[in-house]
Amino acid sequence: MRSEDKIRAGARPWLAEGEQVLAAFVARPRGWTQGVAGSIHAGAGQQGAAHAAAEAASFRLGSPMALAITDRRLLSLSMGAQVGMGVGGGVKDLLGEAPLSAVDAIEVKRLLVGKVVTVTIRGNSFKLEVGAGANTKGVVAAFEQRRLAA
């Protein structure tokens, strides 16, 4: 099962009646890869900055986590670690939520073999690391469509 399908299924307990996940991807706070690759202090600093900015926006991050956009909200969901070959990686809990009206921007930039997603909520920006195959375009497109409709 694809990660996005697992997120859609796993998010159901935290969705309001009629609410649906439009797009989602698995992410970690910016700096996680750097910390694992050996630059622990630089990675920890970046992760700390991401967590602090998210907290200032009343939004919590996890590692790993899913960033999911619904027709009403932006959600962060804690996820189990993926073992590989589609095993593991299910949704565990709702960490944070923000109504789409509070989300200022979701921007994506390529970074070597992955992507950096900058999310701005209530004027506070934080960065996430995302794998190259993640559906970042789907999340951005769903956000833009909802913003234009509002």
C-alpha positions as CSV (number, residue, x, y, z in Angstrom):
1,M,0.0,0.0,0.0
2,R,1.3,3.5,-0.9
3,S,2.2,5.9,1.9
4,E,-0.5,8.3,0.7
5,D,-3.2,5.6,0.8
6,K,-2.1,4.6,4.3
7,I,-2.3,8.3,5.4
8,R,-5.8,8.6,3.9
9,A,-7.0,5.5,5.7
10,G,-5.2,6.2,9.0
11,A,-6.5,9.8,9.2
12,R,-10.2,8.8,9.2
13,P,-10.6,8.8,13.1
14,W,-9.6,12.5,13.2
15,L,-11.8,13.7,10.3
16,A,-15.1,15.4,10.7
17,E,-18.2,14.0,9.0
18,G,-17.9,14.6,5.2
19,E,-14.2,15.8,5.5
20,Q,-11.7,14.0,3.3
21,V,-8.0,13.9,2.8
22,L,-7.2,15.5,-0.6
23,A,-3.5,14.8,-0.7
24,A,-0.7,13.9,1.8
25,F,2.9,12.9,2.1
26,V,5.4,11.6,4.7
27,A,7.9,14.2,6.0
28,R,10.3,15.0,8.8
29,P,11.4,18.3,10.3
30,R,14.2,19.9,8.3
31,G,17.6,18.8,9.6
32,W,16.7,15.2,10.3
33,T,18.8,13.9,7.4
34,Q,21.7,16.1,8.3
35,G,21.6,14.8,11.9
36,V,21.5,11.2,10.8
37,A,24.3,11.7,8.3
38,G,26.7,12.9,11.0
39,S,26.3,16.6,11.5
40,I,24.3,16.2,14.7
41,H,24.6,19.7,15.9
42,A,23.6,21.4,12.7
43,G,20.7,19.0,12.2
44,A,19.5,19.4,15.7
45,G,19.5,23.2,15.3
46,Q,17.4,23.1,12.1
47,Q,15.0,20.6,13.7
48,G,14.7,22.8,16.8
49,A,13.9,25.8,14.6
50,A,11.2,23.9,12.7
51,H,9.6,22.7,15.9
52,A,9.7,26.2,17.5
53,A,8.1,27.9,14.5
54,A,5.4,25.2,14.2
55,E,4.7,25.6,18.0
56,A,4.4,29.4,17.5
57,A,1.8,28.7,14.9
58,S,0.0,26.3,17.3
59,F,0.9,23.3,15.1
60,R,2.9,20.3,16.2
61,L,5.4,18.3,14.2
62,G,6.6,14.7,14.5
63,S,9.3,12.5,13.0
64,P,8.2,10.8,10.9
65,M,4.9,12.5,10.3
66,A,2.4,13.0,7.6
67,L,1.3,16.4,6.3
68,A,-2.2,16.0,5.0
69,I,-4.5,18.5,3.5
70,T,-8.3,18.1,3.7
71,D,-11.1,20.1,2.2
72,R,-11.1,22.1,5.5
73,R,-7.7,21.7,7.4
74,L,-4.0,21.1,7.2
75,L,-3.1,18.2,9.5
76,S,0.1,16.8,10.9
77,L,-0.2,13.1,11.9
78,S,2.4,11.0,13.7
79,M,3.5,7.9,11.8
80,G,5.2,4.7,12.6
81,A,8.6,4.1,11.0
82,Q,8.6,2.4,7.6
83,V,10.5,-0.9,7.6
84,G,10.5,-1.2,3.9
85,M,8.6,-3.0,1.1
86,G,5.4,-1.2,2.3
87,V,5.6,-2.6,5.8
88,G,4.9,-0.2,8.7
89,G,4.4,3.5,8.5
90,G,0.8,3.7,9.6
91,V,-0.8,6.8,11.2
92,K,-0.6,6.8,15.0
93,D,-2.1,10.1,16.2
94,L,-3.2,13.6,15.3
95,L,-0.4,16.0,16.3
96,G,-1.6,19.3,14.9
97,E,-4.3,21.0,12.8
98,A,-4.9,24.4,11.3
99,P,-7.9,25.6,9.4
100,L,-7.0,26.3,5.8
101,S,-7.8,30.0,6.4
102,A,-4.8,30.1,8.8
103,V,-2.4,28.6,6.3
104,D,-0.5,31.4,4.5
105,A,1.6,29.3,2.1
106,I,2.9,25.9,1.2
107,E,6.0,26.0,-1.0
108,V,8.3,23.3,-2.4
109,K,11.9,23.4,-3.5
110,R,14.0,20.5,-4.8
111,L,17.0,19.5,-2.8
112,L,19.4,17.0,-4.2
113,V,17.4,13.7,-4.0
114,G,14.5,15.1,-2.0
115,K,12.5,18.2,-1.4
116,V,12.1,20.9,1.2
117,V,8.6,22.0,1.9
118,T,8.1,25.4,3.7
119,V,4.8,25.7,5.4
120,T,3.6,29.1,6.7
121,I,0.8,29.1,9.3
122,R,-0.3,32.3,11.0
123,G,2.8,34.1,9.8
124,N,5.2,31.4,11.2
125,S,7.3,29.4,8.6
126,F,8.8,26.0,9.2
127,K,10.6,23.6,6.9
128,L,10.0,19.9,6.3
129,E,12.2,17.3,4.5
130,V,10.4,15.1,2.0
131,G,11.5,12.2,-0.2
132,A,11.7,12.7,-4.0
133,G,8.6,10.6,-4.7
134,A,6.3,12.4,-2.3
135,N,3.1,14.0,-3.5
136,T,4.1,17.5,-2.7
137,K,2.5,18.8,-6.0
138,G,-0.8,17.3,-4.9
139,V,-0.8,19.0,-1.5
140,V,0.2,22.4,-3.0
141,A,-2.4,22.1,-5.8
142,A,-5.2,21.2,-3.2
143,F,-4.1,24.1,-1.0
144,E,-4.1,26.6,-4.0
145,Q,-7.5,25.4,-5.2
146,R,-9.0,25.8,-1.7
147,R,-7.5,29.2,-1.3
148,L,-8.9,30.4,-4.7
149,A,-12.3,29.1,-3.8
150,A,-12.4,30.9,-0.4
